[in-house]
Amino acid sequence: MIAELQCVVLDCPEPLRLAEFYAGLLGGEVNRPDRRWSVDEEWSTLHTPNGQVLCFQLAVGHRAPAWPDPERPQQFHLDLAVPDLDRGQEQVLALGAVLLEQGPDTRDWRVFADPAGHPFCLVQG
């Protein structure tokens, strides 16, 4: 092993707003003091209950992915397990997510976009 994953960083137009969105989705603490980062209007963090860290970095002129348009690809996405897809969908939409693709009723995942336009999937888990 060469390295250990420290965090995942998402570019966005409003770091604190996106950190709060993901805190509502995953739980955890926004902008918890941490020697590794200083937080300000250009950088926010989310320490999740299971120890993972998401960071949100200001990107001036941010252009959201246009899923599934290959001219503005998603580049990465998060798969997030939920016990009930319908309930999970209801909850993420209430937080400000946008449904991008539901698919057939038999499919066990759905695609959403966070408030900055990053795609993520809720997966029956």
BELSUL-V122440 format. One record per residue. N is the residue number from 0. SS is DSSP state (alpha for helix, beta for strand, coil for the rest). PSI is psi as a letter, one per 20 degrees, with the letter a starting at -180 (* if undefined). Layout:
# BELSUL-V122440
N:SS:PSI, N:SS:PSI
This chain:
# BELSUL-V122440
0:coil:p, 1:coil:h, 2:coil:r, 3:coil:p, 4:coil:p, 5:coil:g, 6:coil:r, 7:beta:p, 8:beta:p, 9:beta:p, 10:beta:q, 11:beta:r, 12:coil:h, 13:coil:n, 14:alpha:g, 15:alpha:g, 16:alpha:g, 17:alpha:h, 18:alpha:g, 19:alpha:h, 20:alpha:g, 21:alpha:h, 22:alpha:h, 23:alpha:h, 24:alpha:g, 25:alpha:i, 26:coil:a, 27:coil:a, 28:beta:p, 29:beta:p, 30:coil:k, 31:coil:p, 32:coil:p, 33:beta:p, 34:coil:h, 35:coil:h, 36:beta:q, 37:coil:q, 38:coil:q, 39:beta:a, 40:coil:i, 41:coil:i, 42:beta:p, 43:beta:q, 44:beta:q, 45:beta:o, 46:beta:o, 47:coil:r, 48:coil:h, 49:coil:j, 50:coil:i, 51:coil:q, 52:beta:p, 53:beta:p, 54:beta:q, 55:beta:p, 56:beta:p, 57:beta:p, 58:coil:o, 59:coil:p, 60:coil:k, 61:coil:p, 62:coil:o, 63:coil:q, 64:coil:q, 65:coil:m, 66:coil:p, 67:coil:k, 68:coil:o, 69:alpha:i, 70:alpha:h, 71:alpha:m, 72:coil:r, 73:coil:h, 74:coil:h, 75:coil:r, 76:coil:r, 77:beta:p, 78:beta:p, 79:beta:p, 80:beta:p, 81:beta:q, 82:coil:h, 83:coil:o, 84:alpha:g, 85:alpha:g, 86:alpha:g, 87:alpha:g, 88:alpha:g, 89:alpha:g, 90:alpha:g, 91:alpha:h, 92:alpha:h, 93:alpha:h, 94:alpha:i, 95:coil:j, 96:coil:r, 97:beta:p, 98:beta:p, 99:beta:h, 100:beta:p, 101:coil:h, 102:coil:a, 103:coil:q, 104:coil:h, 105:coil:i, 106:coil:q, 107:coil:k, 108:beta:q, 109:beta:q, 110:beta:p, 111:beta:r, 112:beta:p, 113:coil:r, 114:coil:i, 115:coil:j, 116:coil:j, 117:coil:p, 118:beta:q, 119:beta:q, 120:beta:p, 121:beta:p, 122:beta:p, 123:beta:p, 124:coil:*
